[in-house]
Amino acid sequence: MMSVRQITSVNPATEEVLGRFDPHTPDRIEAALAKAATAAAQWRSVPIEVRAQHLQRAAAILRADRDRLAALITEEMGKPIAEAEAEVEKSAWCCEYYAEHGPAMLADEPVETTATRSHITYEPLGLVLAVMPWNFPLWQVFRFAPPALLAGNGAVLKHASNVPRCALAIAEIWEQAGCPAGLFSTLLAGPDAVPGLIADDRIRALTLTGSTEVGAQVAAMAAAHLKPQVLELGGSDPFIVLADADIPAAAAAAVTARTLNGGQSCISGKRFIVEDAVAEEFTEAFAAGVAALTVGDPFDRDVRVGPLARASIRTDLLDQVRRSISAGARVVTGGTAPDGPGFYFRPAVLDNVTPEMAVAAEETFGPVAAVIQAKGPAEAVDIANGTEFGLGAALWTSDLDRASHLVPSIDAGAVFVNGIVASDPRLPFGGVKRSGYGRELGVFGARQFTNVKSVWTGPAQNGQDHPLSE
């Protein structure tokens, strides 16, 4: 039985209620699923070049409505307005990228066999359920939607309950782009609706971005119904700084890596693993950069760090800092909550951290940086790998030959050398270990929700027999 509790949008900067929404009833969810299934059946027969035109229209709509959409993001989850505007632009870029390159990624591929003709074709699966988080309210959805829709699928979105206005706006964008009515459907529902959606025969696959714990539960439900899934889960990304790195550049990048989006990102740099010889220099520059950041109203363009999205996130961060201090860590800067309304938190840098402390052993979903010293590159990689997570990693060194030898040893879905880990429509995105599986973006994202079908057309050539059956 679904909860009847209202879905509430709260401004985390002021704690003002922005809106209340009644969750969709079972009848309304059923009607949305039926409409989406009908739309998807129609959509799969639309030529891919025409589908690509709809993606281009969606990109144009995003850019034309950038100011309103960015304000929605900032109001609902506290992202600084300039970052919110960049999120809208990145979503538009993803639409354009797949509109331009996706048809070639999904084109039939000929394969030489004994047949007159053999090829691989990529066909849509049907309806994809997306269970999405609040931290990038548009980008998380537009990371999967353009390639999934281009491939001929429909989409049903169950967004995080604290960003309902963003969720509704996303469905409007696809409708305005001219997609069949209901092809992209937003459901306003709590987590208790997810098991029924996964079990529904019309849902053919699902994608989830969220915590490792929720991902494991969803994976078990999907497995019970033999439905493919993409899981992008938690992360405790290492940011490795070797002694030969450009320390000022690494420290400046570390500030952004830890505080972008208020540090509320699975791929934020969280554990800063630094060789002993440069640890003091790096920590001093890093902490100074963090301390100089302005925390405040996210609509103020001079502000670099807005509020955290929810009060519970701040409570968890304060507890992780407290437990780490009790275990011997030292706060270099920040780590406190200012008085007054809003879920604000002063970004923190802690040193004297060891891998078993809370700020290193657990995922810190907010601007808390743990500086861990390593005796050399080998130990730095061992510390980096000493976690259940494996999403992204950064490696800073001036010796690119050494970097090329270290990268294969790092357990992560992506390693950025002398850069900040980021998602990019051109590159596959996902993790290993308890950070999930499957890939979004790039050519793998284009094909993720397709039936990879082999087609063999006889007769066999040159009198050869058909290959033996398995």
C-alpha positions, 0 to 999 in steps of 0.5 A: 500500500502506498503512503498518502503522505504529501511530497514536499519541496523545501528550500534548503537555504531558508527552510521555506516550503516551496510546494506540496504535492499529493503522491500519485494514486495507484490508478494514476500510476497505472494510467501513466504506465499504460500511456507510456507503454502505448507511446513506446510501442509507437516510438520504436517504429519512428526512424532514428533520425527523426528521434534525433530531431526530438533530442535537438529540440529538447536541447533548444528548450533547455537553453531557452528556459535555462534561467527558470530551470536553474532557479528551480534547481537552486531553490529545491536543492541549494546548488549555487546558481552558476552551477545550476546554469551549468547543469542545464547547459550540460543536459542540453549538450548531452541531448545534442551529442546523442542526436549527432553521434547516437545514430551511428552508435546504434547502426547495424553492424555487419559481421563476417560469417558463413552466411550470405549476410550476418549483422548485429542490430540494436533494438529498444527494450521498451519502458525503462524505469529511472529512480533518480537522486536529488543532487543533480536534479536535471543532469542525472536524468538527462544522463540516461534519457537522451540515449535511452529515448534515441534507442527507441525506448520510453521512460518512467521517472521516479525522482527524489521526493525533495525535487518534485518541481524539477521532476515535473519540469523534465517531463514537460521538456520532452513533451514540448520537444514533440515526443509522443504523449506519455513517452517520458512520464514523471511519477510523483511517488515515494520509495514504496512505489518502486517494488510495484513498478519493478514488478510490472511487466511493462517495465523492461529495465531500470536505472538507479543512481543512489546509495549502495544500500538502496542499490542492493535492494533494488538490484535484488528486486530487479533480479527476481524479475530478471530485468537488466539494470544500471546502478550508479551507487556510492563513492569515496573517490581518492584524490592521489597527489604524488611528490612530483605533482604540481602542488599549487595546481593540485591543491586548487583542483582539490578545492573544486573537487571537494566543494562543487555542488556542496560536495554532494556528489558520488564522484567528488574527491573525498580522500586526499592521499598525499605523499609524505614529502609534500603533505604539509605543503598540499594541506596548507594550500588546500585548506587555505583555498577551502577557507577562502570560499564564501558560504551563503545564499546560493542565488548570490553569484559570489557564493561558492558553497550553498546549503546542503540539501537536507538537514539530515545530511548536515547532521551526518557530516557533523557526526562523521567529523566528531567521530574522526576527531575523537579517533585522532584527526585534526580539523584544519579548517571548517567543520561547523554549522553556522547559526540561523536558518538553512542547512549550511555547513562550513567546508572542512579539511581534516588531516592526521586522518587514517583509513579507518576513521569515519571521514575516510572509511565512510562516504562523506556526502558533503564538503568534508575532506580527509587528508591521508599521508602515504609513504610512496606511490605504491602505498597511495594506491593501496590506500586508494583501493582500501574501500568498498567503493570504486567509482572515480579516482584522480591521480596527480603527477608530472611523470605520465609514464609512471601514471600509465603504470599506476592507472591499471592498479586503481580500482575505479570506473574512471581515473583522471590524471591531473584533472578532476573526475567528471562525467562526460557524454563522450565517455562511459560512466559507472563504477566497480565494486559496491559503486555499482555496475553498468555504464551510462554515456558514451557508446556503452550508454547508447547501447545499454538499454537495447536488445543486442540482436544477432541476425544470420541470413542464409544460405551459407556461402561456399557450401559450408554448413550452418555453425553447430548449435550450442 
